[in-house]
Amino acid sequence: RKEVEQDPGPFNVPEGATVAFNCTYSNSASQSFFWYRQDCRKEPKLLMSVYSSGNEDGRFTAQLNRASQYISLLIRDSKLSDSATYLCVVNTATSGTYKYIFGTGTRLKVLA
Amino acid sequence: DTAVSQTPKYLVTQMGNDKSIKCEQNLGHDTMYWYKQDSKKFLKIMFSYNNKELIINETVPNRFSPKSPDKAHLNLHINSLELGDSAVYFCASSQDLNRESDEQFFGPGTRLTVL
């Protein structure tokens, strides 16, 4: 089983739609969680951190379920500019050192 | 102005050659990383350095040798390049390896093609 798993997509949605991505992780000792966004042929950039209580940033909502070991990202009112690959990232301590583990990403295409 | 910069942006070379990629960050961060993103877009950590000290080496072939002359620079030298080394290599930095919530800042990537 991969350490961090995501549905690769692509998710093709019309503008204005609501879309949700899930990500599961295998190490129950994982400490912190993030969603990064990667545009085509560009570097990944932090979209938002994911907190246990859930957090929202404008049209984006991230949630963490430690019991089931999954993270979700909800995008409301999708814009064309949201088209990108969304990477789930889990930070896990191994022998006292934190290591960032990336999922393979979920590709989103927002269609006009 | 660029936070994390890498050179070169593109690198095309023949099998068997030796090449280097350079990375610099001006964020004052203690920790730097090299990642490899293959054709399937999977981003996998190769190395991390904290204050010039190697912390993580993810079973990368010893043809890959990172070097950190100071904490703002982390270079990657690759010997005897193979076809399978073709990928995009990203450098990244974060404030401190031992802080779990630190954001990572990525460079623009170096697209390596081995012919």
Interface residues (C-beta under 8 A of the other chain):
Chain A: Q31 S32 F34 K42 E43 P44 K45 L46 S49 T85 L87 N91 A93 G96 T97 Y98 K99 Y100 I101 F102 T104 G105
Chain B: Y33 Y35 K40 K41 F42 L43 K44 I45 S48 I55 I56 F90 L97 N98 R99 E100 S101 E103 Q104 F106 G107 P108 G109
